[in-house]
Amino acid sequence: MGRWGWRLFEGDQDLDVACCLAASLGFETNDWEYSMSSMVHQTDMLAGEAARAFYRTEEYKRELENDILPYVRAKLDTDNLGYRLFATSRTQENGQSVPSTAKYRTIVLGALMMRAGARIRPEDLQHLKDLVPQVHCNSQFVSPSFDEGFRTPGRAQFLAALDHYQAGVPRNYQEPSCFQCGQVKADIEHDLVQCARCYVAYYCDKECQRRHWQEHKASCASPEERRMVNI
């Protein structure tokens, strides 16, 4: 298991859950042209260099926006598949030997649904909000063996996505988001401020940066000083 960032789908855990999510709930999607996890593959920093280089191209960006996201959204919205995935995931949250894992699977499902811009029922949106405080969250480095659930910037990112969710409007988890409140440029209608020391954290404004500093300072390091343990 590894982690290369603080936010959603910036670690093996999230990508592993995304890759087997439908199958783990008993739904067959092997015949899909694009998988649900294909919407977030571009965040995988453990992918080969050729793949990561392709993910940075305009060609891939167009394919993601014009082909992959609309395809997955249509699949999830057809015959209420997304609703049925949620219903199944919710019923299994307390029936597994590790309930926190099942609850986080529902979180990842919600994140993927919003990434596609698929329809989500109001009661499922509320359930996702209610789940967040029930899922473990780390604010600093944790050994990969014990690194599960959210990191705080990812939790803020997820909550902001829920607050700003609109059916038909895909939520991009790769673009900069505020490490304090989770909002993105489209939410605040201006560019975010980047930490001038580490160049990793982003903020809505100086106030969000000030509020997050107590937590951020332990991992804030210049590129020359940075080590894997900063994440």
N, C-alpha and C positions, 0 to 999 in steps of 0.2 A: 504494500500500500504506500502511496506517496501523495504529496500535496505540493503544488507549485503556485498556489495563490490562496487568497483569503475568502473568495466568494463562491457562489454557486457554480458547480461543474468545473472547479479548479482543483480537483483532487480525484484520486482513483475511486473513492467510495461513491461519489455521485455518479460518475460515468459507469461504474459497474452496475449500480442499481438501475440506471436508465437503460442499459443494454439488455437486461433480462426482465424488465418491469412487466411487460404484457404477459410473457410466458409464466412469470411467477404468480400471476393472478388467474392463470388458466385460459388466456386468450391467445389465439394463433394469429401471428402477423408475419409469418415467414414469407408469404407471397407478396408482401408490400414491396413496391419498387424502392421506397425510402423508409428506413426504420425511424421510430421515434427518437432514438439516440443520435441519428444522423444530424439532428438539428443542433446538437451541442458538441459534436466531434471536434470542431475547430478550436475548442478550449484545451484539448489534450496535448500538453507539452511533453508527454512521454511518447508521442507518436514519432515516427521516423522523420528525418529532416526533409525528405522529399514531400511527404504528406503535409508537414507544417508549412513548407514553402508554398504548396498549392493552396492551402487554406488562406494565405495572405494575398492571393491574386484577385483581381477584379472578376476574372472568369468564375471563380468559386463563389464570390460574393453574389454575383448575378444568379448563379445556380441555386444558392441557398434561398435568396429572396423570391425568385420567380418560379422555382420548381419545387424545392424540398419543403419549404414551409407551407405553401398552399396545398401541396399533396397531402401532407400529414394532417393539416387542419381539416381537409375534406374527409379524410378517413375517420377522424375522431368525431366529426359532426354527423356523419352518415349513420342512420339507424341508432342514434344516441350512444355510439360506442364510448365516447368520453364519459357520459353519465354512468354507463354500466361499469366502466373501469373504476370510477370513484366509488360506486356502491359496493363493489367487491372488495376494494382495498379497505374501505371503512369497516366492513364487517369482520375483517381479519386483524384489525389493529390490536385487539386485546386477546386474541386466541392463540397467538404464537408464544413460544418459550421466551422470546426477547421482544416484548411489546414495543420498546423504543425503536427497534429496527423496523417493525411494521409501520409505525407511525411516521418514521422518516421516509419510508417508501411512499406513503401518501403525499408527503411534502414534495418529493421529487416528481411524482405524478402531476401535482398541481403546477409545479414549475415548468414541466414539459408542455402541459396544456396551455399555459400562458405564453410559452415560447412560440407555440403554433398559432396562437390567437384563437384557439378553439372555444366553443361555448362551455361555460361553467355555470351551474345553477347557483343562485344566491346562497342557498343553504350549504353548498359545498365550499363556497368562498369563506363563509363564516366558520365552517369547520376547520379549514386550513389555518385561519387566524387563531382559533382556539387551540390548535395543535402546537403552535410555535413554542409557547412556554413549557410544553411537556417534553420537548426534544432537547437533548443535551447540547450545550453551546460552549465552546472554548474561546477565550480571548487571546491566548498566547500559545506558544509552541507546545505541542503534545506529541509524545512518541507515536509513530505511525500505528503501533499495535493498539493504542487506546484512542486514536483520533476518530471520533464518530460524531455525527450530527453536524451542527453549524459551526462556523467561526462567526464572530460578531458582525463583521462587514457583510457576510453572506446572509445572515439572518435579517439585517437591516434591508439588504437588497431584495429579499423575498417579501418582506412586509410591505415595502414600497411598491413592488410589483402588484401585490394584492390590492393595495389602495388605489392604484391607477389602472387596474385591469379594464380592458374594453374588448369585448368579443370582436374578432376579426382584425385586431391590431396586435401583431406579434411583439412580444417583449424580448428585447435583446439583452442577454446577460453578459455579453462580451464587452460592450461599450462601458466606459468609465461610470461608476456609481459612487455616490457619497458613502464613505466608510462609517459615517455617523448615522445618517437618516436613510440611506439607500436609494435616494432619488437619482434620476438620470437627466440628461440635458432636456429631453422632451417634457419632463415633469416641471422643470424650473425655468425653461425657456432661455437659458444662457449656459455657456461652457462652465464646467467644473474647474475648481482650483486644484492643482497638483502639489503634493508635498514637495517642497524645494530641496529637501535633503535626500529622501529615499527614492523619489520618483515612482512610488508604488501606490500610495494612498491618494485618493481624490476626495474633494469636499465641495459641497454646495457653495460655501462661503467661509469666511474667516471664523464665524461663530461656530459652525459645525466642526471646523478644524480645532478650535479651542476646546470644545466640549469633548472631543475624542482624544485629545493629546495625552491625558493621563494613562489611557490604555495603549495608545499608539507608540509612546516614547520607548517602550521596552523593545520594540522590533524595528524602530526607525533607524536605519543605517544607510549610509551612502553606498552606491554600487561597489566601491572598492572595499568596503568593510563587510559587505553582506555575506552571510553564510546560509546554508539550508535551514539552520535552526531558527532563523528569523521568521520562518513560516511554520 
